C-alpha cells in the first residue's frame, strides 16, 4: 500500500507532538519531522505554510491537516487512512 508524504512541524517535548508521532508510529507511517524549537526561521516557515503558530502542524501530501487534535479527529472518523494511504473517499464525502 502506498503512503502519502507526511511532514510534521514539531518541538521536541510538546505533548501534542509526542501524541502525533505516536499515532503515526502505531500506523507504521513514516514521516519527515521538522523541529522548529530552536530555529526562528523554521518556525516562521511553519507559520507561513500553515497559517498557525502552534505545534504540531501536520501535512499529509499537500493537505494541511492541522494539529494533533485535528489528526486524531480524522482517525476517530475513519478518514485518516484515506489521506495517509491514498485511498479514494466514498463518493460525496470529504476527508478534511
N, CA, C and O atoms as a MOPAC input file, in Angstrom:
PM7 MOZYME 1SCF
protein

 N      0.85700 1    -1.17400 1     0.00000 1
 C      0.00000 1     0.00000 1     0.00000 1
 C      0.89900 1     1.23200 1     0.00000 1
 O      1.82600 1     1.33300 1     0.80400 1
 N      0.62100 1     2.16300 1    -0.90500 1
 C      1.45700 1     3.35500 1    -0.96600 1
 C      1.04800 1     4.34400 1     0.11900 1
 O     -0.10900 1     4.39400 1     0.53700 1
 N      2.00000 1     5.10900 1     0.55100 1
 C      1.76100 1     6.06300 1     1.63700 1
 C      2.06600 1     7.47200 1     1.15300 1
 O      3.05100 1     7.69600 1     0.45000 1
 N      1.22800 1     8.40400 1     1.52800 1
 C      1.47000 1     9.81100 1     1.21200 1
 C      2.66500 1    10.32000 1     2.00600 1
 O      3.00600 1     9.77600 1     3.05600 1
 N      3.29100 1    11.36300 1     1.49500 1
 C      4.34900 1    12.03300 1     2.24800 1
 C      3.72000 1    12.75100 1     3.43300 1
 O      2.72400 1    13.45900 1     3.28500 1
 N      4.30300 1    12.56600 1     4.59300 1
 C      3.79400 1    13.19100 1     5.81700 1
 C      4.90100 1    14.05800 1     6.39800 1
 O      6.04100 1    13.61800 1     6.54600 1
 N      4.54900 1    15.29400 1     6.72300 1
 C      5.50600 1    16.22100 1     7.32800 1
 C      4.91800 1    16.76900 1     8.60700 1
 O      3.77500 1    17.22600 1     8.63700 1
 N      5.71300 1    16.72000 1     9.66900 1
 C      5.30900 1    17.26600 1    10.96800 1
 C      6.25700 1    18.39300 1    11.34700 1
 O      7.47500 1    18.21600 1    11.35700 1
 N      5.69300 1    19.54500 1    11.65700 1
 C      6.46900 1    20.61700 1    12.28700 1
 C      6.25500 1    20.44700 1    13.78000 1
 O      5.11800 1    20.47100 1    14.25300 1
 N      7.33600 1    20.27500 1    14.52300 1
 C      7.22600 1    19.92900 1    15.93600 1
 C      8.26000 1    20.66600 1    16.78000 1
 O      9.14900 1    21.35400 1    16.27900 1
 N      8.09600 1    20.48300 1    18.08600 1
 C      9.16500 1    20.74000 1    19.03600 1
 C      9.37500 1    19.42800 1    19.78500 1
 O      8.52100 1    18.54200 1    19.75600 1
 N     10.48100 1    19.31600 1    20.43300 1
 C     10.86500 1    18.02200 1    20.99100 1
 C      9.93000 1    17.51100 1    22.08200 1
 O      9.53800 1    16.34400 1    22.05200 1
 N      9.56700 1    18.34800 1    23.03600 1
 C      8.84100 1    17.85300 1    24.20300 1
 C      7.37200 1    18.24800 1    24.24700 1
 O      6.69800 1    17.96900 1    25.23900 1
 N      6.87100 1    18.87200 1    23.23000 1
 C      5.45600 1    19.24400 1    23.17500 1
 C      4.60100 1    17.97400 1    23.29200 1
 O      4.78000 1    17.04400 1    22.50700 1
 N      3.66900 1    17.92200 1    24.26400 1
 C      2.87900 1    16.69900 1    24.44500 1
 C      2.02300 1    16.34700 1    23.22300 1
 O      1.81200 1    15.16800 1    22.94000 1
 N      1.53500 1    17.34600 1    22.50500 1
 C      0.74600 1    17.05600 1    21.31300 1
 C      1.62500 1    16.54000 1    20.18800 1
 O      1.18000 1    15.73200 1    19.37400 1
 N      2.86600 1    16.99900 1    20.13400 1
 C      3.82000 1    16.48000 1    19.15300 1
 C      4.12500 1    15.01300 1    19.45100 1
 O      4.19100 1    14.18700 1    18.54000 1
 N      4.30800 1    14.69900 1    20.72500 1
 C      4.56500 1    13.31300 1    21.13900 1
 C      3.38600 1    12.43700 1    20.72600 1
 O      3.58500 1    11.33500 1    20.21300 1
 N      2.17200 1    12.91000 1    20.94300 1
 C      0.97500 1    12.13300 1    20.57500 1
 C      0.87300 1    11.95000 1    19.06900 1
 O      0.51300 1    10.87200 1    18.59600 1
 N      1.18800 1    12.99600 1    18.31200 1
 C      1.13100 1    12.89600 1    16.84900 1
 C      2.12900 1    11.85600 1    16.34800 1
 O      1.79400 1    11.02400 1    15.50500 1
 N      3.34500 1    11.90600 1    16.86500 1
 C      4.36200 1    10.92600 1    16.46400 1
 C      3.90700 1     9.51500 1    16.83500 1
 O      4.08100 1     8.58000 1    16.05300 1
 N      3.32800 1     9.36100 1    18.01700 1
 C      2.89100 1     8.03600 1    18.47100 1
 C      1.76600 1     7.49100 1    17.59100 1
 O      1.77300 1     6.31200 1    17.23900 1
 N      0.80800 1     8.33300 1    17.23700 1
 C     -0.30000 1     7.87800 1    16.39400 1
 C      0.22500 1     7.41900 1    15.03200 1
 O     -0.17300 1     6.36600 1    14.53400 1
 N      1.10700 1     8.19800 1    14.43900 1
 C      1.65500 1     7.80500 1    13.14900 1
 C      2.51100 1     6.55000 1    13.26900 1
 O      2.48900 1     5.70000 1    12.37800 1
 N      3.25600 1     6.42500 1    14.34700 1
 C      4.07700 1     5.22300 1    14.55200 1
 C      3.21400 1     3.98000 1    14.71500 1
 O      3.55200 1     2.92000 1    14.18700 1
 N      2.10100 1     4.09600 1    15.44200 1
 C      1.18600 1     2.95000 1    15.59700 1
 C      0.64900 1     2.48900 1    14.24800 1
 O      0.35400 1     1.30900 1    14.06300 1
 N      0.52500 1     3.41300 1    13.31700 1
 C      0.03000 1     3.08200 1    11.98600 1
 C      1.16400 1     2.69300 1    11.03500 1
 O      0.92900 1     2.42800 1     9.85600 1
 N      2.39600 1     2.66100 1    11.55700 1
 C      3.58100 1     2.32300 1    10.76300 1
 C      3.77100 1     3.29300 1     9.59700 1
 O      4.14400 1     2.90000 1     8.49100 1
 N      3.50800 1     4.55600 1     9.87300 1
 C      3.65700 1     5.60800 1     8.87700 1
 C      5.01900 1     6.27100 1     9.05700 1
 O      5.40200 1     6.63400 1    10.16900 1
 N      5.73400 1     6.42000 1     7.96400 1
 C      6.98400 1     7.16800 1     8.00800 1
 C      6.66400 1     8.63800 1     7.76600 1
 O      5.71600 1     8.97200 1     7.05400 1
 N      7.46200 1     9.50400 1     8.36400 1
 C      7.20300 1    10.93300 1     8.23700 1
 C      8.50200 1    11.70300 1     8.33700 1
 O      9.50600 1    11.21900 1     8.85800 1
 N      8.44700 1    12.92100 1     7.82000 1
 C      9.56000 1    13.85500 1     7.94300 1
 C      9.21700 1    14.80400 1     9.07300 1
 O      8.14300 1    15.40600 1     9.08300 1
 N     10.11500 1    14.93700 1    10.01000 1
 C      9.88800 1    15.81300 1    11.15700 1
 C     10.80200 1    17.02300 1    11.06500 1
 O     12.01400 1    16.89400 1    10.89200 1
 N     10.20900 1    18.18200 1    11.18300 1
 C     10.96500 1    19.43300 1    11.16500 1
 C     10.83900 1    20.05000 1    12.55000 1
 O      9.77800 1    20.54800 1    12.92500 1
 N     11.93900 1    20.01300 1    13.31000 1
 C     11.93600 1    20.55600 1    14.66200 1
 C     12.14300 1    22.06500 1    14.58300 1
 O     13.20500 1    22.53900 1    14.18100 1
 N     11.11200 1    22.80900 1    14.97300 1
 C     11.15700 1    24.27500 1    14.88500 1
 C     11.52600 1    24.91500 1    16.21800 1
 O     11.55300 1    26.14000 1    16.33500 1
 N     11.80900 1    24.09200 1    17.21700 1
 C     12.00200 1    24.57200 1    18.57500 1
 C     13.10100 1    25.58800 1    18.78900 1
 O     12.94300 1    26.50400 1    19.59700 1
 N     14.19200 1    25.45200 1    18.09700 1
 C     15.32600 1    26.34900 1    18.32100 1
 C     15.72400 1    27.10600 1    17.06200 1
 O     16.83800 1    27.62000 1    16.96100 1
 N     14.80500 1    27.17000 1    16.10700 1
 C     15.14600 1    27.81300 1    14.84000 1
 C     14.02100 1    28.76200 1    14.42600 1
 O     13.01500 1    28.32500 1    13.86800 1
 N     14.18700 1    30.04800 1    14.69500 1
 C     13.13900 1    31.01400 1    14.35100 1
 C     12.77200 1    31.01500 1    12.87200 1
 O     11.61700 1    31.27100 1    12.53100 1
 N     13.72000 1    30.73700 1    11.99300 1
 C     13.41900 1    30.71100 1    10.55800 1
 C     12.49300 1    29.54700 1    10.22200 1
 O     11.58000 1    29.69400 1     9.40900 1
 N     12.72400 1    28.38700 1    10.84600 1
 C     11.84100 1    27.24100 1    10.61500 1
 C     10.46200 1    27.49400 1    11.21800 1
 O      9.45000 1    27.10500 1    10.63400 1
 N     10.41300 1    28.14200 1    12.38300 1
 C      9.12400 1    28.47500 1    12.99900 1
 C      8.34100 1    29.39900 1    12.05900 1
 O      7.14000 1    29.22100 1    11.85300 1
 N      9.03500 1    30.38100 1    11.49800 1
 C      8.39000 1    31.31100 1    10.57200 1
 C      7.90900 1    30.57000 1     9.31900 1
 O      6.82600 1    30.85600 1     8.80800 1
 N      8.70100 1    29.63000 1     8.83000 1
 C      8.29000 1    28.81300 1     7.68800 1
 C      7.00400 1    28.06600 1     8.01600 1
 O      6.07200 1    28.04300 1     7.21300 1
 N      6.95400 1    27.45000 1     9.20700 1
 C      5.76600 1    26.71500 1     9.62700 1
 C      4.55100 1    27.62800 1     9.64000 1
 O      3.49400 1    27.26600 1     9.12400 1
 N      4.69900 1    28.81900 1    10.23100 1
 C      3.58100 1    29.76200 1    10.28600 1
 C      3.14100 1    30.16800 1     8.88200 1
 O      1.94800 1    30.30500 1     8.61200 1
 N      4.09600 1    30.35700 1     8.00800 1
 C      3.79600 1    30.78200 1     6.64700 1
 C      3.00900 1    29.71700 1     5.87600 1
 O      2.03600 1    30.04100 1     5.19500 1
 N      3.41900 1    28.46400 1     5.98000 1
 C      2.75900 1    27.40800 1     5.20000 1
 C      1.46900 1    26.91500 1     5.83500 1
 O      0.59500 1    26.39900 1     5.14000 1
 N      1.34000 1    27.06900 1     7.16200 1
 C      0.15200 1    26.54000 1     7.84200 1
 C     -0.85200 1    27.61500 1     8.24000 1
 O     -2.04100 1    27.33600 1     8.39500 1
 N     -0.36800 1    28.84600 1     8.40600 1
 C     -1.24700 1    29.89600 1     8.90000 1
 C     -1.48900 1    29.80300 1    10.39800 1
 O     -2.36100 1    30.48900 1    10.92900 1
 N     -0.72900 1    28.96500 1    11.07900 1
 C     -0.87700 1    28.76800 1    12.52600 1
 C      0.46500 1    28.93100 1    13.21400 1
 O      1.52400 1    28.79800 1    12.60100 1
 N      0.39200 1    29.22700 1    14.52100 1
 C      1.63700 1    29.44900 1    15.26500 1
 C      1.79100 1    28.49000 1    16.43900 1
 O      2.45400 1    28.81200 1    17.42500 1
 N      1.17900 1    27.31500 1    16.33300 1
 C      1.31400 1    26.29800 1    17.36800 1
 C      1.82900 1    25.00800 1    16.74200 1
 O      1.69800 1    24.78500 1    15.53900 1
 N      2.41700 1    24.16700 1    17.58400 1
 C      2.89200 1    22.86600 1    17.12300 1
 C      2.05400 1    21.77700 1    17.77100 1
 O      1.49900 1    21.97200 1    18.85200 1
 N      1.96400 1    20.64000 1    17.11500 1
 C      2.48900 1    20.32900 1    15.80400 1
 C      1.59600 1    20.90000 1    14.70200 1
 O      0.42000 1    21.19500 1    14.91700 1
 N      2.18000 1    21.04500 1    13.54000 1
 C      1.42900 1    21.30000 1    12.31900 1
 C      1.72100 1    20.12700 1    11.40000 1
 O      2.87700 1    19.78400 1    11.15200 1
 N      0.66100 1    19.52300 1    10.90100 1
 C      0.77500 1    18.25000 1    10.19700 1
 C      0.28400 1    18.41400 1     8.76200 1
 O     -0.79800 1    18.94100 1     8.50600 1
 N      1.11200 1    17.94600 1     7.84200 1
 C      0.76500 1    17.93600 1     6.42900 1
 C      0.80400 1    16.49600 1     5.93800 1
 O      1.76300 1    15.76800 1     6.19400 1
 N     -0.23400 1    16.09800 1     5.24000 1
 C     -0.26800 1    14.78700 1     4.59500 1
 C     -0.41100 1    15.06500 1     3.10600 1
 O     -1.43700 1    15.56200 1     2.64200 1
 N      0.63900 1    14.73400 1     2.37200 1
 C      0.68200 1    15.15700 1     0.97600 1
 C      0.65100 1    16.67500 1     0.94700 1
 O      1.40200 1    17.33200 1     1.66800 1
 N     -0.20700 1    17.22100 1     0.12400 1
 C     -0.35700 1    18.67300 1     0.02600 1
 C     -1.43400 1    19.20700 1     0.95700 1
 O     -1.71600 1    20.40600 1     0.95200 1
 N     -2.03700 1    18.33800 1     1.75200 1
 C     -3.14700 1    18.72000 1     2.62300 1
 C     -2.64400 1    19.10000 1     4.00900 1
 O     -1.97700 1    18.30900 1     4.67500 1
 N     -2.96800 1    20.31400 1     4.43600 1
 C     -2.66400 1    20.73500 1     5.80000 1
 C     -3.76700 1    20.19400 1     6.69700 1
 O     -4.90700 1    20.65500 1     6.64500 1
 N     -3.42000 1    19.22000 1     7.51200 1
 C     -4.38600 1    18.58200 1     8.40400 1
 C     -4.67000 1    19.46600 1     9.60500 1
 O     -5.80100 1    19.50800 1    10.09000 1
 N     -3.66600 1    20.16800 1    10.08700 1
 C     -3.79000 1    20.98200 1    11.29000 1
 C     -2.89600 1    20.41100 1    12.36700 1
 O     -1.78100 1    19.97000 1    12.08800 1
 N     -3.38500 1    20.41800 1    13.60500 1
 C     -2.61900 1    19.91800 1    14.73100 1
 C     -3.00100 1    18.49100 1    15.09400 1
 O     -3.72300 1    17.81700 1    14.36000 1
 N     -2.50200 1    18.04700 1    16.24300 1
 C     -2.78600 1    16.67900 1    16.67700 1
 C     -4.27200 1    16.44300 1    16.85000 1
 O     -4.78100 1    15.41700 1    16.39900 1
 N     -4.98700 1    17.36100 1    17.49100 1
 C     -6.42300 1    17.16100 1    17.70300 1
 C     -7.15500 1    16.97100 1    16.38000 1
 O     -8.07600 1    16.15900 1    16.28600 1
 N     -6.74700 1    17.71700 1    15.36300 1
 C     -7.36500 1    17.58600 1    14.04500 1
 C     -7.08200 1    16.20700 1    13.44700 1
 O     -7.97500 1    15.56600 1    12.89200 1
 N     -5.83600 1    15.76000 1    13.56500 1
 C     -5.48000 1    14.44600 1    13.03800 1
 C     -6.20600 1    13.34100 1    13.80000 1
 O     -6.67500 1    12.37800 1    13.19400 1
 N     -6.30200 1    13.47200 1    15.12400 1
 C     -6.99500 1    12.47200 1    15.93700 1
 C     -8.48000 1    12.42100 1    15.58000 1
 O     -9.07900 1    11.34500 1    15.57800 1
 N     -9.07400 1    13.56900 1    15.27900 1
 C    -10.48600 1    13.59700 1    14.87400 1
 C    -10.67200 1    12.86100 1    13.55000 1
 O    -11.65500 1    12.14100 1    13.37400 1
 N     -9.73500 1    13.03800 1    12.61900 1
 C     -9.80800 1    12.28600 1    11.36100 1
 C     -9.70600 1    10.78200 1    11.63000 1
 O    -10.40800 1     9.98800 1    11.00400 1
 N     -8.84800 1    10.40300 1    12.54300 1
 C     -8.68600 1     8.98200 1    12.88700 1
 C     -9.98500 1     8.43700 1    13.46900 1
 O    -10.43800 1     7.36300 1    13.07300 1
 N    -10.58700 1     9.16700 1    14.40500 1
 C    -11.83900 1     8.70400 1    15.02100 1
 C    -12.96200 1     8.58200 1    13.99200 1
 O    -13.82200 1     7.70900 1    14.10500 1
 N    -12.94900 1     9.45200 1    13.00100 1
 C    -13.97600 1     9.43900 1    11.95800 1
 C    -13.68100 1     8.40700 1    10.86400 1
 O    -14.47500 1     8.23400 1     9.94000 1
 N    -12.54000 1     7.72700 1    10.97300 1
 C    -12.18500 1     6.73900 1     9.97500 1
 C    -11.70300 1     7.34200 1     8.66900 1
 O    -11.74100 1     6.68500 1     7.62900 1
 N    -11.25200 1     8.58800 1     8.71400 1
 C    -10.84800 1     9.28300 1     7.49800 1
 C     -9.33400 1     9.48600 1     7.36500 1
 O     -8.85900 1     9.90300 1     6.30900 1
 N     -8.59100 1     9.20100 1     8.40600 1
 C     -7.14600 1     9.43500 1     8.35400 1
 C     -6.46200 1     8.51500 1     7.34000 1
 O     -5.58800 1     8.95200 1     6.59200 1
 N     -6.85900 1     7.25900 1     7.31900 1
 C     -6.23300 1     6.31700 1     6.39000 1
 C     -6.46400 1     6.70800 1     4.93400 1
 O     -5.63400 1     6.41200 1     4.07500 1
 N     -7.58700 1     7.37000 1     4.65000 1
 C     -7.85700 1     7.83700 1     3.29200 1
 C     -6.73000 1     8.76600 1     2.84800 1
 O     -6.22900 1     8.65500 1     1.72900 1
 N     -6.33800 1     9.67600 1     3.72600 1
 C     -5.25500 1    10.60400 1     3.40900 1
 C     -3.89300 1     9.91900 1     3.40500 1
 O     -3.09200 1    10.10700 1     2.49000 1
 N     -3.64600 1     9.12600 1     4.43800 1
 C     -2.32200 1     8.52900 1     4.59700 1
 C     -1.97500 1     7.53200 1     3.50600 1
 O     -0.83600 1     7.47200 1     3.04300 1
 N     -2.96000 1     6.75700 1     3.10300 1
 C     -2.67200 1     5.65100 1     2.19900 1
 C     -3.30100 1     5.84300 1     0.82400 1
 O     -3.54700 1     4.88500 1     0.09100 1
 N     -3.55700 1     7.12600 1     0.49300 1
 C     -4.02300 1     7.49000 1    -0.83800 1
 C     -5.25900 1     6.71000 1    -1.27300 1
 O     -5.40100 1     6.34100 1    -2.43900 1
 N     -6.14200 1     6.46900 1    -0.31900 1
 C     -7.37600 1     5.78300 1    -0.64900 1
 C     -8.37600 1     6.79600 1    -1.19300 1
 O     -8.30600 1     7.98200 1    -0.87000 1
 N     -9.27500 1     6.34100 1    -1.99100 1
 C    -10.29700 1     7.21700 1    -2.55400 1
 C    -11.46900 1     7.24500 1    -1.57900 1
 O    -11.99900 1     6.19300 1    -1.22000 1
 N    -11.88300 1     8.44900 1    -1.14300 1
 C    -13.00200 1     8.52000 1    -0.20100 1
 C    -14.29600 1     8.11100 1    -0.88100 1
 O    -14.42500 1     8.23600 1    -2.09900 1
 N    -15.26200 1     7.62000 1    -0.10000 1
 C    -16.56800 1     7.29400 1    -0.67800 1
 C    -17.15100 1     8.51700 1    -1.37100 1
 O    -16.94600 1     9.64500 1    -0.92300 1
 N    -17.87200 1     8.29600 1    -2.45600 1
 C    -18.42000 1     9.39500 1    -3.23400 1
 C    -19.25600 1    10.31100 1    -2.36300 1
 O    -20.07400 1     9.86800 1    -1.55600 1
 N    -19.02900 1    11.58900 1    -2.54900 1
 C    -19.79000 1    12.59700 1    -1.80900 1
 C    -19.18800 1    12.95800 1    -0.46300 1
 O    -19.63300 1    13.91900 1     0.16600 1
 N    -18.18700 1    12.21400 1    -0.00100 1
 C    -17.57800 1    12.50900 1     1.30500 1
 C    -16.30000 1    13.30200 1     1.12500 1
 O    -15.51400 1    13.05100 1     0.21100 1
 N    -16.10800 1    14.26200 1     2.01200 1
 C    -14.84900 1    14.95600 1     2.06700 1
 C    -14.07400 1    14.40700 1     3.24400 1
 O    -14.67100 1    13.98600 1     4.23500 1
 N    -12.76900 1    14.40500 1     3.15600 1
 C    -11.96400 1    13.77800 1     4.20600 1
 C    -11.21300 1    14.76700 1     5.05800 1
 O    -10.54200 1    14.36600 1     6.00900 1
 N    -11.30100 1    16.04800 1     4.75200 1
 C    -10.68500 1    17.04700 1     5.61300 1
 C    -11.64300 1    18.18200 1     5.78600 1
 O    -11.33400 1    19.15100 1     6.48100 1

